[in-house]
Amino acid sequence: MKNVKVFGLSLDPDEREESIFSKFSNINSETSNDDPYDTVSTKLKDSQEIKFNKIGKIPVESWLIPKPKKEDMFMVSVDNLVAFIDSDGCREYAVKVKEFVKNNVLPDTPLMIGVDHSGTGGCIEALSEKYGKNNLSVVMLDSHFDGILPTQRLKLIQHDIEFNPNTKFSKDDPYLYNRIDSYNADSFLYFLLNEKIILPKNLFVLGVSDYPPNSAKDARDPRIREYYEFYKKFEEDGVTILPKNRLKANFEMSLKKVFEKIKTPYLYISVDIDIGSRQALNGARFLDYLGLEESEIYKIIDGIVKYANEKKIEIVGADVMEIDQSKAGQKLGKTNDKTYDISLEVIKRIFR
């Protein structure tokens, strides 16, 4: 029987004002959802092949979780969250995840349920050390490619401010300039690759919507060209990035080509729940892109698991991250949001 140890990471250092407003709403709400780990893990059921052991949550400072303690709300501000991110606070928590997995999970299989995707880096690093970077592949479902440094992402935002009359950003926002290239939910893959924790040929990111168009290569603005070159360099180094539009154009063949590149004996599966944003669900922290349909998400997971079984590749860990508890499971018209249901089904299909 496979022993899967389930744990949570409720780190949520989102600096956006809407996220801060959500935290204030959460502490004053009697009906606010529980932490994603609490909600999902309690519904996991053992099977003849899989035993789910719930081992709790990695401690996170109150002001950095979705529903802080009232006495800690004075810490929740844009200034403090920016300072946390720019001082590599997310990396500190990724290290905590790594140590937690090494000390409390291994040699069993880790399953993390939580919020900030940067925590995945710690889980991957622990497994890379155990199995060897040559032996571990990572398959990630994500609407964003989380290898983009802040300076690169901010250049796009600054361009948007200058040329998009309907931009949602403000040129007077001081935090859109002169930021540190920190380890965070948008960039952790860059650091895992740069620090050789995982190999480029063993990283597969599926369903991304921020893939630059070919026209960006010859854009007049150097910021757009630089972003294009930065993004494409990952592919040149061997990372497999499958954009959502290319995936949907030829679903079966696109997946087949990706799976055939997985050659390692061990595999980690990471699911950023925004892979289904505004299509299958609305309970993701970031809803800026239209994601995949629910059936398409399951088709990818089933394909990965089928290929792994055929090739005798062992799934040695997984996570479901970026869940927004203030939106997940909430009433949407006549129905409820399906974020938690889909998260649960994804886990069942990975560990069947």
C-alpha positions as CSV (number, residue, x, y, z in Angstrom):
1,M,0.0,0.0,0.0
2,K,1.3,3.5,-0.9
3,N,1.5,5.8,2.1
4,V,0.7,9.4,1.2
5,K,1.3,12.0,3.8
6,V,-0.9,15.0,3.4
7,F,0.1,18.4,4.7
8,G,-0.8,22.1,4.2
9,L,0.9,25.4,3.5
10,S,-1.4,28.4,4.0
11,L,1.3,31.0,3.1
12,D,-0.5,33.9,1.3
13,P,1.8,36.9,0.9
14,D,-0.2,38.4,-2.0
15,E,0.5,42.1,-2.1
16,R,-2.5,43.1,-4.3
17,E,-5.0,45.4,-2.6
18,E,-7.8,43.1,-3.5
19,S,-6.1,40.3,-1.6
20,I,-5.6,42.5,1.5
21,F,-9.2,43.5,1.4
22,S,-10.1,39.8,1.3
23,K,-8.1,39.2,4.4
24,F,-10.0,41.9,6.3
25,S,-13.3,40.4,5.0
26,N,-12.2,36.9,6.1
27,I,-11.5,37.8,9.7
28,N,-14.9,39.5,10.0
29,S,-16.8,36.7,8.3
30,E,-18.5,33.9,10.3
31,T,-19.1,31.9,7.0
32,S,-15.6,32.2,5.5
33,N,-14.3,28.9,4.3
34,D,-11.7,27.0,6.3
35,D,-8.1,26.7,5.2
36,P,-7.8,24.7,1.9
37,Y,-5.9,21.9,3.6
38,D,-8.6,21.5,6.2
39,T,-11.4,21.5,3.6
40,V,-9.8,19.1,1.1
41,S,-7.9,16.7,3.4
42,T,-10.9,15.8,5.5
43,K,-12.6,14.5,2.3
44,L,-9.8,12.2,1.2
45,K,-10.7,8.6,1.5
46,D,-8.3,5.6,1.6
47,S,-8.5,2.9,-1.0
48,Q,-7.0,-0.6,-1.2
49,E,-3.9,0.9,-2.7
50,I,-3.6,4.3,-1.1
51,K,-3.4,5.3,2.6
52,F,-3.8,9.1,3.2
53,N,-2.2,10.2,6.4
54,K,-3.1,13.8,7.4
55,I,-0.1,15.2,9.2
56,G,-1.1,18.9,9.7
57,K,0.1,22.2,8.4
58,I,3.5,23.9,8.3
59,P,3.3,26.9,10.7
60,V,2.9,30.3,9.0
61,E,2.9,33.7,10.7
62,S,-0.7,34.8,11.2
63,W,-0.5,37.9,9.1
64,L,0.7,35.9,6.1
65,I,-2.3,33.5,6.0
66,P,-5.7,34.1,4.2
67,K,-7.5,34.6,7.5
68,P,-5.2,36.3,10.0
69,K,-5.8,36.6,13.7
70,K,-7.5,40.0,14.5
71,E,-4.6,41.1,16.7
72,D,-2.2,40.6,13.8
73,M,-4.1,42.6,11.1
74,F,-2.0,45.7,11.8
75,M,0.8,43.9,10.0
76,V,-1.3,43.3,6.8
77,S,-0.4,46.1,4.4
78,V,1.0,46.5,0.9
79,D,4.3,47.9,2.4
80,N,4.8,44.9,4.7
81,L,3.9,42.3,2.1
82,V,6.2,43.9,-0.5
83,A,9.0,43.9,2.1
84,F,8.4,40.2,2.8
85,I,8.5,39.2,-0.8
86,D,11.5,41.4,-1.7
87,S,13.5,40.0,1.3
88,D,13.1,36.5,-0.1
89,G,10.5,35.6,2.5
90,C,8.9,33.0,0.2
91,R,12.2,31.2,-0.1
92,E,12.4,31.0,3.7
93,Y,9.1,29.2,3.6
94,A,10.2,27.0,0.8
95,V,13.1,25.9,3.0
96,K,10.6,25.2,5.8
97,V,8.7,23.0,3.3
98,K,11.8,21.2,2.3
99,E,12.8,20.5,5.9
100,F,9.3,19.4,6.8
101,V,9.2,16.9,4.0
102,K,12.6,15.5,4.9
103,N,11.8,15.2,8.6
104,N,8.1,14.3,8.6
105,V,7.2,12.8,5.2
106,L,10.0,10.8,3.5
107,P,10.4,8.0,2.7
108,D,6.6,8.2,2.2
109,T,4.9,10.3,-0.5
110,P,4.2,14.0,0.1
111,L,0.9,15.6,-0.9
112,M,0.8,19.4,-0.3
113,I,-2.5,21.4,-0.4
114,G,-2.3,25.1,0.0
115,V,-1.9,28.6,-1.3
116,D,1.3,30.2,-2.5
117,H,2.9,28.1,-5.3
118,S,6.4,29.0,-4.2
119,G,6.1,26.3,-1.5
120,T,6.3,23.7,-4.3
121,G,9.9,24.6,-4.7
122,G,10.7,23.2,-1.2
123,C,8.9,19.9,-1.9
124,I,10.7,19.5,-5.2
125,E,14.1,20.2,-3.6
126,A,13.5,17.6,-0.9
127,L,12.6,15.0,-3.5
128,S,15.5,16.0,-5.8
129,E,17.9,15.4,-2.9
130,K,16.4,12.0,-2.2
131,Y,16.1,10.7,-5.7
132,G,18.7,12.7,-7.6
133,K,18.0,15.5,-10.1
134,N,18.8,13.2,-13.0
135,N,16.0,10.8,-11.8
136,L,13.2,13.3,-11.1
137,S,10.8,14.9,-13.5
138,V,8.3,17.6,-12.7
139,V,5.0,18.0,-14.5
140,M,3.1,21.2,-13.7
141,L,-0.3,22.3,-14.7
142,D,-0.4,26.1,-14.6
143,S,-1.9,29.1,-16.5
144,H,1.4,30.9,-15.8
145,F,5.0,29.9,-16.3
146,D,6.4,30.4,-12.8
147,G,9.9,31.1,-14.0
148,I,9.6,34.8,-14.6
149,L,11.7,37.2,-12.5
150,P,10.0,40.3,-11.1
151,T,12.0,42.7,-13.3
152,Q,10.8,40.9,-16.4
153,R,7.2,40.8,-15.4
154,L,7.3,44.5,-14.3
155,K,8.6,45.6,-17.6
156,L,5.4,44.2,-19.2
157,I,3.3,46.0,-16.7
158,Q,5.1,49.3,-17.3
159,H,4.6,48.8,-21.0
160,D,0.9,48.1,-20.4
161,I,0.6,51.4,-18.4
162,E,2.1,53.4,-21.2
163,F,0.2,51.9,-24.1
164,N,-3.1,50.4,-22.8
165,P,-5.7,53.1,-22.1
166,N,-7.7,50.4,-20.1
167,T,-4.8,49.2,-18.0
168,K,-5.7,48.1,-14.5
169,F,-2.3,49.4,-13.2
170,S,-1.3,52.8,-12.1
171,K,1.9,54.6,-13.1
172,D,2.0,56.1,-9.6
173,D,2.3,52.7,-7.9
174,P,5.8,52.8,-6.5
175,Y,5.9,49.0,-6.3
176,L,5.9,48.6,-10.0
177,Y,9.4,49.8,-10.2
178,N,12.9,48.9,-8.7
179,R,11.9,45.6,-7.2
180,I,14.2,42.8,-6.2
181,D,14.4,39.6,-8.2
182,S,13.1,37.5,-5.4
183,Y,12.1,33.8,-5.1
184,N,8.3,33.9,-5.2
185,A,5.2,32.3,-6.7
186,D,5.9,33.9,-10.1
187,S,9.7,33.0,-10.2
188,F,10.5,29.9,-8.2
189,L,11.0,27.7,-11.3
190,Y,13.8,30.1,-12.4
191,F,15.7,29.5,-9.2
192,L,15.1,25.7,-9.2
193,L,16.6,25.6,-12.7
194,N,19.4,28.2,-12.1
195,E,20.5,26.4,-8.9
196,K,20.4,23.1,-10.7
197,I,17.9,21.5,-8.3
198,I,16.0,20.2,-11.3
199,L,17.2,19.7,-14.9
200,P,15.6,21.7,-17.7
201,K,14.9,18.5,-19.8
202,N,12.9,17.1,-16.8
203,L,10.5,20.1,-16.4
204,F,7.2,20.1,-18.2
205,V,4.7,23.0,-17.8
206,L,1.3,22.4,-19.4
207,G,-1.5,24.8,-20.2
208,V,0.2,28.1,-19.9
209,S,-1.5,31.3,-21.1
210,D,1.3,33.8,-20.7
211,Y,3.4,32.3,-23.5
212,P,4.6,35.2,-25.7
213,P,3.4,35.4,-29.3
214,N,5.9,35.2,-32.1
215,S,5.2,38.9,-32.9
216,A,7.0,39.8,-29.6
217,K,10.3,38.7,-31.2
218,D,10.2,41.7,-33.5
219,A,8.3,44.2,-31.2
220,R,9.5,47.8,-31.4
221,D,9.6,48.1,-27.6
222,P,12.8,46.4,-26.2
223,R,10.9,45.4,-23.1
224,I,8.7,43.1,-25.1
225,R,11.6,41.6,-27.1
226,E,13.5,41.0,-23.8
227,Y,10.6,39.2,-22.3
228,Y,10.2,37.1,-25.4
229,E,13.9,36.2,-25.3
230,F,13.9,35.5,-21.5
231,Y,10.9,33.2,-21.9
232,K,12.2,31.3,-24.9
233,K,15.6,30.7,-23.3
234,F,13.9,28.2,-21.0
235,E,12.8,26.2,-24.1
236,E,16.3,26.5,-25.6
237,D,17.7,25.0,-22.4
238,G,15.4,22.1,-22.7
239,V,12.3,23.0,-20.6
240,T,9.0,21.8,-22.2
241,I,6.3,24.5,-22.2
242,L,3.0,23.6,-23.7
243,P,0.8,26.7,-24.2
244,K,-2.9,26.4,-23.7
245,N,-3.8,27.3,-27.3
246,R,-1.5,24.7,-28.7
247,L,-2.8,22.1,-26.3
248,K,-6.4,22.8,-27.2
249,A,-5.7,22.8,-30.9
250,N,-4.6,19.1,-30.8
251,F,-5.2,17.8,-27.3
252,E,-4.3,14.2,-27.6
253,M,-1.2,14.6,-29.9
254,S,0.2,17.5,-27.9
255,L,0.0,15.5,-24.7
256,K,1.5,12.4,-26.3
257,K,4.5,14.4,-27.5
258,V,5.1,15.8,-24.0
259,F,4.7,12.5,-22.2
260,E,7.1,10.7,-24.5
261,K,9.8,13.1,-23.3
262,I,9.5,11.9,-19.7
263,K,12.4,9.5,-19.2
264,T,13.1,9.5,-15.4
265,P,12.0,6.8,-13.0
266,Y,10.4,9.3,-10.6
267,L,7.7,12.0,-11.2
268,Y,6.3,14.9,-9.2
269,I,2.9,16.5,-10.3
270,S,2.1,20.0,-9.3
271,V,-1.3,21.5,-10.0
272,D,-1.8,25.3,-9.8
273,I,-5.6,25.4,-9.5
274,D,-5.7,28.5,-11.8
275,I,-5.3,26.0,-14.6
276,G,-9.1,26.0,-14.6
277,S,-9.7,29.7,-13.8
278,R,-13.0,31.2,-15.0
279,Q,-13.8,28.1,-16.9
280,A,-13.9,25.1,-14.5
281,L,-13.7,27.2,-11.3
282,N,-13.3,30.6,-9.7
283,G,-11.6,29.8,-6.4
284,A,-8.0,30.5,-7.6
285,R,-5.9,33.4,-6.4
286,F,-5.3,34.6,-9.9
287,L,-8.1,34.7,-12.5
288,D,-6.3,36.8,-15.1
289,Y,-6.5,34.1,-17.8
290,L,-9.3,31.8,-19.0
291,G,-8.2,28.3,-18.1
292,L,-9.1,24.8,-19.1
293,E,-12.4,23.1,-18.8
294,E,-12.9,20.6,-15.9
295,S,-12.9,17.6,-18.3
296,E,-9.7,18.8,-19.9
297,I,-7.9,19.0,-16.5
298,Y,-8.9,15.4,-15.8
299,K,-7.8,14.3,-19.3
300,I,-4.3,15.6,-18.6
301,I,-4.0,14.0,-15.2
302,D,-5.3,10.7,-16.5
303,G,-2.9,10.8,-19.3
304,I,0.1,11.5,-17.0
305,V,-0.9,8.7,-14.7
306,K,-1.5,6.2,-17.6
307,Y,1.9,7.0,-19.1
308,A,3.6,6.7,-15.7
309,N,2.1,3.3,-15.1
310,E,3.0,2.1,-18.6
311,K,6.6,3.2,-18.3
312,K,6.9,2.1,-14.6
313,I,7.5,5.7,-13.5
314,E,6.8,6.2,-9.8
315,I,4.8,9.3,-8.8
316,V,6.7,10.3,-5.7
317,G,4.8,13.5,-4.8
318,A,2.1,16.0,-5.8
319,D,0.5,19.2,-4.8
320,V,-2.6,21.4,-5.4
321,M,-1.9,25.0,-4.8
322,E,-3.1,28.6,-5.3
323,I,-6.5,28.0,-3.8
324,D,-8.3,31.2,-2.7
325,Q,-10.4,30.2,0.3
326,S,-12.5,33.4,0.1
327,K,-13.8,32.3,-3.3
328,A,-13.5,28.5,-3.3
329,G,-16.8,26.7,-2.8
330,Q,-18.8,29.9,-2.7
331,K,-22.2,30.4,-4.3
332,L,-22.2,31.3,-8.0
333,G,-25.7,32.0,-9.1
334,K,-27.6,28.7,-8.7
335,T,-24.5,26.6,-8.1
336,N,-21.4,26.5,-5.9
337,D,-17.9,27.1,-7.1
338,K,-16.2,23.7,-7.8
339,T,-12.6,24.5,-6.7
340,Y,-12.6,22.1,-3.8
341,D,-14.4,19.4,-5.7
342,I,-12.0,19.6,-8.6
343,S,-9.0,19.7,-6.2
344,L,-10.2,16.5,-4.5
345,E,-10.9,14.8,-7.9
346,V,-7.4,15.7,-9.2
347,I,-5.8,14.1,-6.1
348,K,-7.9,11.0,-6.4
349,R,-6.9,10.6,-10.1
350,I,-3.2,11.1,-9.3
351,F,-3.2,8.6,-6.5
352,R,-5.6,6.0,-7.8
